[in-house]
Amino acid sequence: MKTDRKALARRVAEAVLDVPGVACLRPGLRGLLHTAAGTRPPAARLPDDPGSAVRITFDARGRAASLHIDVVVRAQHQAARTARAVRAAAAEAAATAPGAVRVTVTGIV
């Protein structure tokens, strides 16, 4: 399941980064605390690993039950509109309902 989790997180991250207005993925404080509570040191992540900016919870059948995405939005784009587009792109990439995706704008650049 870990390989599937990483592959899905990368697929979601790529879809999110293709959304106009998204500058980058960057975890907020909650995501950083989530990572710090993990057992794997941050240096063990691959360079293209979305890390704690894309968090996925699976149901008992192994399907994505919920996603939490942390993004930084470009200043010339409306944050709410960009977050809705991120939600749609992530839901499509994870083959789940848009209601299962929560997007947090952690910064504007």
mmCIF file of the C-alpha atoms, coordinates in Angstrom:
data_MODEL
# 
_entry.id   MODEL 
# 
loop_
_atom_site.group_PDB 
_atom_site.id 
_atom_site.type_symbol 
_atom_site.label_atom_id 
_atom_site.label_alt_id 
_atom_site.label_comp_id 
_atom_site.label_asym_id 
_atom_site.label_entity_id 
_atom_site.label_seq_id 
_atom_site.pdbx_PDB_ins_code 
_atom_site.Cartn_x 
_atom_site.Cartn_y 
_atom_site.Cartn_z 
_atom_site.occupancy 
_atom_site.B_iso_or_equiv 
_atom_site.pdbx_formal_charge 
_atom_site.auth_seq_id 
_atom_site.auth_comp_id 
_atom_site.auth_asym_id 
_atom_site.auth_atom_id 
_atom_site.pdbx_PDB_model_num 
ATOM 1   C CA . MET A 1 1   ? 0.000   0.000  0.000   1.00 0.00 ? 1   MET A CA 1 
ATOM 2   C CA . LYS A 1 2   ? 2.906   2.425  0.667   1.00 0.00 ? 2   LYS A CA 1 
ATOM 3   C CA . THR A 1 3   ? 3.970   2.386  -2.983  1.00 0.00 ? 3   THR A CA 1 
ATOM 4   C CA . ASP A 1 4   ? 0.399   3.093  -4.054  1.00 0.00 ? 4   ASP A CA 1 
ATOM 5   C CA . ARG A 1 5   ? 0.203   5.943  -1.529  1.00 0.00 ? 5   ARG A CA 1 
ATOM 6   C CA . LYS A 1 6   ? 3.378   7.551  -2.889  1.00 0.00 ? 6   LYS A CA 1 
ATOM 7   C CA . ALA A 1 7   ? 2.325   7.097  -6.502  1.00 0.00 ? 7   ALA A CA 1 
ATOM 8   C CA . LEU A 1 8   ? -1.103  8.563  -5.815  1.00 0.00 ? 8   LEU A CA 1 
ATOM 9   C CA . ALA A 1 9   ? 0.392   11.491 -3.881  1.00 0.00 ? 9   ALA A CA 1 
ATOM 10  C CA . ARG A 1 10  ? 2.731   12.249 -6.782  1.00 0.00 ? 10  ARG A CA 1 
ATOM 11  C CA . ARG A 1 11  ? -0.102  11.998 -9.322  1.00 0.00 ? 11  ARG A CA 1 
ATOM 12  C CA . VAL A 1 12  ? -2.251  14.368 -7.231  1.00 0.00 ? 12  VAL A CA 1 
ATOM 13  C CA . ALA A 1 13  ? 0.687   16.759 -6.749  1.00 0.00 ? 13  ALA A CA 1 
ATOM 14  C CA . GLU A 1 14  ? 1.356   16.878 -10.489 1.00 0.00 ? 14  GLU A CA 1 
ATOM 15  C CA . ALA A 1 15  ? -2.326  17.586 -11.216 1.00 0.00 ? 15  ALA A CA 1 
ATOM 16  C CA . VAL A 1 16  ? -2.432  20.326 -8.580  1.00 0.00 ? 16  VAL A CA 1 
ATOM 17  C CA . LEU A 1 17  ? 0.761   21.982 -9.847  1.00 0.00 ? 17  LEU A CA 1 
ATOM 18  C CA . ASP A 1 18  ? -0.802  22.172 -13.330 1.00 0.00 ? 18  ASP A CA 1 
ATOM 19  C CA . VAL A 1 19  ? -3.686  24.317 -11.998 1.00 0.00 ? 19  VAL A CA 1 
ATOM 20  C CA . PRO A 1 20  ? -3.321  27.964 -13.076 1.00 0.00 ? 20  PRO A CA 1 
ATOM 21  C CA . GLY A 1 21  ? -2.560  30.139 -10.075 1.00 0.00 ? 21  GLY A CA 1 
ATOM 22  C CA . VAL A 1 22  ? -0.779  27.473 -8.020  1.00 0.00 ? 22  VAL A CA 1 
ATOM 23  C CA . ALA A 1 23  ? 2.768   28.591 -7.238  1.00 0.00 ? 23  ALA A CA 1 
ATOM 24  C CA . CYS A 1 24  ? 3.824   25.495 -5.290  1.00 0.00 ? 24  CYS A CA 1 
ATOM 25  C CA . LEU A 1 25  ? 2.862   22.911 -2.705  1.00 0.00 ? 25  LEU A CA 1 
ATOM 26  C CA . ARG A 1 26  ? 3.810   23.936 0.812   1.00 0.00 ? 26  ARG A CA 1 
ATOM 27  C CA . PRO A 1 27  ? 2.490   22.447 4.021   1.00 0.00 ? 27  PRO A CA 1 
ATOM 28  C CA . GLY A 1 28  ? 1.093   24.717 6.678   1.00 0.00 ? 28  GLY A CA 1 
ATOM 29  C CA . LEU A 1 29  ? 1.791   24.328 10.375  1.00 0.00 ? 29  LEU A CA 1 
ATOM 30  C CA . ARG A 1 30  ? -0.563  21.338 10.701  1.00 0.00 ? 30  ARG A CA 1 
ATOM 31  C CA . GLY A 1 31  ? 1.188   19.541 7.848   1.00 0.00 ? 31  GLY A CA 1 
ATOM 32  C CA . LEU A 1 32  ? 4.609   20.237 9.314   1.00 0.00 ? 32  LEU A CA 1 
ATOM 33  C CA . LEU A 1 33  ? 3.505   18.906 12.694  1.00 0.00 ? 33  LEU A CA 1 
ATOM 34  C CA . HIS A 1 34  ? 2.041   15.851 10.946  1.00 0.00 ? 34  HIS A CA 1 
ATOM 35  C CA . THR A 1 35  ? 5.438   15.226 9.331   1.00 0.00 ? 35  THR A CA 1 
ATOM 36  C CA . ALA A 1 36  ? 7.327   15.783 12.567  1.00 0.00 ? 36  ALA A CA 1 
ATOM 37  C CA . ALA A 1 37  ? 5.168   13.158 14.297  1.00 0.00 ? 37  ALA A CA 1 
ATOM 38  C CA . GLY A 1 38  ? 6.088   10.588 11.610  1.00 0.00 ? 38  GLY A CA 1 
ATOM 39  C CA . THR A 1 39  ? 8.823   8.025  11.988  1.00 0.00 ? 39  THR A CA 1 
ATOM 40  C CA . ARG A 1 40  ? 10.696  8.822  8.802   1.00 0.00 ? 40  ARG A CA 1 
ATOM 41  C CA . PRO A 1 41  ? 13.172  11.726 8.866   1.00 0.00 ? 41  PRO A CA 1 
ATOM 42  C CA . PRO A 1 42  ? 12.478  14.495 6.300   1.00 0.00 ? 42  PRO A CA 1 
ATOM 43  C CA . ALA A 1 43  ? 15.866  13.864 4.618   1.00 0.00 ? 43  ALA A CA 1 
ATOM 44  C CA . ALA A 1 44  ? 14.662  10.373 3.629   1.00 0.00 ? 44  ALA A CA 1 
ATOM 45  C CA . ARG A 1 45  ? 12.065  11.832 1.239   1.00 0.00 ? 45  ARG A CA 1 
ATOM 46  C CA . LEU A 1 46  ? 12.771  11.860 -2.455  1.00 0.00 ? 46  LEU A CA 1 
ATOM 47  C CA . PRO A 1 47  ? 13.269  15.302 -4.045  1.00 0.00 ? 47  PRO A CA 1 
ATOM 48  C CA . ASP A 1 48  ? 9.985   15.017 -5.980  1.00 0.00 ? 48  ASP A CA 1 
ATOM 49  C CA . ASP A 1 49  ? 8.047   13.642 -2.994  1.00 0.00 ? 49  ASP A CA 1 
ATOM 50  C CA . PRO A 1 50  ? 5.136   16.019 -2.213  1.00 0.00 ? 50  PRO A CA 1 
ATOM 51  C CA . GLY A 1 51  ? 5.642   15.157 1.459   1.00 0.00 ? 51  GLY A CA 1 
ATOM 52  C CA . SER A 1 52  ? 3.141   16.531 3.906   1.00 0.00 ? 52  SER A CA 1 
ATOM 53  C CA . ALA A 1 53  ? 1.616   19.021 1.445   1.00 0.00 ? 53  ALA A CA 1 
ATOM 54  C CA . VAL A 1 54  ? -0.497  16.155 0.051   1.00 0.00 ? 54  VAL A CA 1 
ATOM 55  C CA . ARG A 1 55  ? -2.033  13.948 2.724   1.00 0.00 ? 55  ARG A CA 1 
ATOM 56  C CA . ILE A 1 56  ? -4.256  11.020 1.789   1.00 0.00 ? 56  ILE A CA 1 
ATOM 57  C CA . THR A 1 57  ? -6.451  8.864  3.994   1.00 0.00 ? 57  THR A CA 1 
ATOM 58  C CA . PHE A 1 58  ? -7.596  5.501  2.645   1.00 0.00 ? 58  PHE A CA 1 
ATOM 59  C CA . ASP A 1 59  ? -10.779 3.587  3.405   1.00 0.00 ? 59  ASP A CA 1 
ATOM 60  C CA . ALA A 1 60  ? -10.950 -0.121 4.288   1.00 0.00 ? 60  ALA A CA 1 
ATOM 61  C CA . ARG A 1 61  ? -11.014 -1.041 0.577   1.00 0.00 ? 61  ARG A CA 1 
ATOM 62  C CA . GLY A 1 62  ? -7.789  0.828  -0.122  1.00 0.00 ? 62  GLY A CA 1 
ATOM 63  C CA . ARG A 1 63  ? -9.416  3.723  -1.994  1.00 0.00 ? 63  ARG A CA 1 
ATOM 64  C CA . ALA A 1 64  ? -8.709  7.380  -1.285  1.00 0.00 ? 64  ALA A CA 1 
ATOM 65  C CA . ALA A 1 65  ? -11.294 8.438  1.307   1.00 0.00 ? 65  ALA A CA 1 
ATOM 66  C CA . SER A 1 66  ? -10.012 11.971 1.889   1.00 0.00 ? 66  SER A CA 1 
ATOM 67  C CA . LEU A 1 67  ? -7.253  14.246 0.674   1.00 0.00 ? 67  LEU A CA 1 
ATOM 68  C CA . HIS A 1 68  ? -5.799  17.380 2.208   1.00 0.00 ? 68  HIS A CA 1 
ATOM 69  C CA . ILE A 1 69  ? -3.773  19.608 -0.097  1.00 0.00 ? 69  ILE A CA 1 
ATOM 70  C CA . ASP A 1 70  ? -1.688  22.626 1.029   1.00 0.00 ? 70  ASP A CA 1 
ATOM 71  C CA . VAL A 1 71  ? -0.884  25.120 -1.731  1.00 0.00 ? 71  VAL A CA 1 
ATOM 72  C CA . VAL A 1 72  ? 0.623   28.546 -2.241  1.00 0.00 ? 72  VAL A CA 1 
ATOM 73  C CA . VAL A 1 73  ? -1.343  30.720 -4.668  1.00 0.00 ? 73  VAL A CA 1 
ATOM 74  C CA . ARG A 1 74  ? 0.047   33.386 -6.970  1.00 0.00 ? 74  ARG A CA 1 
ATOM 75  C CA . ALA A 1 75  ? -1.060  36.898 -5.960  1.00 0.00 ? 75  ALA A CA 1 
ATOM 76  C CA . GLN A 1 76  ? -2.614  37.723 -9.336  1.00 0.00 ? 76  GLN A CA 1 
ATOM 77  C CA . HIS A 1 77  ? -5.075  34.820 -8.968  1.00 0.00 ? 77  HIS A CA 1 
ATOM 78  C CA . GLN A 1 78  ? -8.107  34.697 -6.708  1.00 0.00 ? 78  GLN A CA 1 
ATOM 79  C CA . ALA A 1 79  ? -7.346  32.265 -3.868  1.00 0.00 ? 79  ALA A CA 1 
ATOM 80  C CA . ALA A 1 80  ? -10.893 30.869 -3.549  1.00 0.00 ? 80  ALA A CA 1 
ATOM 81  C CA . ARG A 1 81  ? -11.214 30.219 -7.289  1.00 0.00 ? 81  ARG A CA 1 
ATOM 82  C CA . THR A 1 82  ? -7.776  28.591 -7.387  1.00 0.00 ? 82  THR A CA 1 
ATOM 83  C CA . ALA A 1 83  ? -8.634  26.405 -4.376  1.00 0.00 ? 83  ALA A CA 1 
ATOM 84  C CA . ARG A 1 84  ? -11.825 25.204 -6.126  1.00 0.00 ? 84  ARG A CA 1 
ATOM 85  C CA . ALA A 1 85  ? -9.790  24.332 -9.237  1.00 0.00 ? 85  ALA A CA 1 
ATOM 86  C CA . VAL A 1 86  ? -7.226  22.512 -7.065  1.00 0.00 ? 86  VAL A CA 1 
ATOM 87  C CA . ARG A 1 87  ? -10.051 20.544 -5.404  1.00 0.00 ? 87  ARG A CA 1 
ATOM 88  C CA . ALA A 1 88  ? -11.418 19.468 -8.787  1.00 0.00 ? 88  ALA A CA 1 
ATOM 89  C CA . ALA A 1 89  ? -7.977  18.525 -10.171 1.00 0.00 ? 89  ALA A CA 1 
ATOM 90  C CA . ALA A 1 90  ? -7.032  16.542 -7.058  1.00 0.00 ? 90  ALA A CA 1 
ATOM 91  C CA . ALA A 1 91  ? -10.365 14.711 -7.003  1.00 0.00 ? 91  ALA A CA 1 
ATOM 92  C CA . GLU A 1 92  ? -9.974  13.734 -10.647 1.00 0.00 ? 92  GLU A CA 1 
ATOM 93  C CA . ALA A 1 93  ? -6.381  12.573 -10.148 1.00 0.00 ? 93  ALA A CA 1 
ATOM 94  C CA . ALA A 1 94  ? -7.368  10.479 -7.111  1.00 0.00 ? 94  ALA A CA 1 
ATOM 95  C CA . ALA A 1 95  ? -10.627 9.215  -8.664  1.00 0.00 ? 95  ALA A CA 1 
ATOM 96  C CA . THR A 1 96  ? -12.648 10.433 -5.684  1.00 0.00 ? 96  THR A CA 1 
ATOM 97  C CA . ALA A 1 97  ? -15.476 12.907 -5.074  1.00 0.00 ? 97  ALA A CA 1 
ATOM 98  C CA . PRO A 1 98  ? -14.531 16.598 -4.880  1.00 0.00 ? 98  PRO A CA 1 
ATOM 99  C CA . GLY A 1 99  ? -16.182 16.707 -1.449  1.00 0.00 ? 99  GLY A CA 1 
ATOM 100 C CA . ALA A 1 100 ? -13.468 14.385 -0.146  1.00 0.00 ? 100 ALA A CA 1 
ATOM 101 C CA . VAL A 1 101 ? -10.757 16.948 -0.952  1.00 0.00 ? 101 VAL A CA 1 
ATOM 102 C CA . ARG A 1 102 ? -9.868  19.759 1.438   1.00 0.00 ? 102 ARG A CA 1 
ATOM 103 C CA . VAL A 1 103 ? -7.600  22.529 0.178   1.00 0.00 ? 103 VAL A CA 1 
ATOM 104 C CA . THR A 1 104 ? -5.737  24.982 2.390   1.00 0.00 ? 104 THR A CA 1 
ATOM 105 C CA . VAL A 1 105 ? -4.030  28.051 0.963   1.00 0.00 ? 105 VAL A CA 1 
ATOM 106 C CA . THR A 1 106 ? -0.893  28.328 3.106   1.00 0.00 ? 106 THR A CA 1 
ATOM 107 C CA . GLY A 1 107 ? 0.485   31.405 1.385   1.00 0.00 ? 107 GLY A CA 1 
ATOM 108 C CA . ILE A 1 108 ? 0.237   33.927 -1.427  1.00 0.00 ? 108 ILE A CA 1 
ATOM 109 C CA . VAL A 1 109 ? 3.239   35.016 -3.472  1.00 0.00 ? 109 VAL A CA 1 
# 
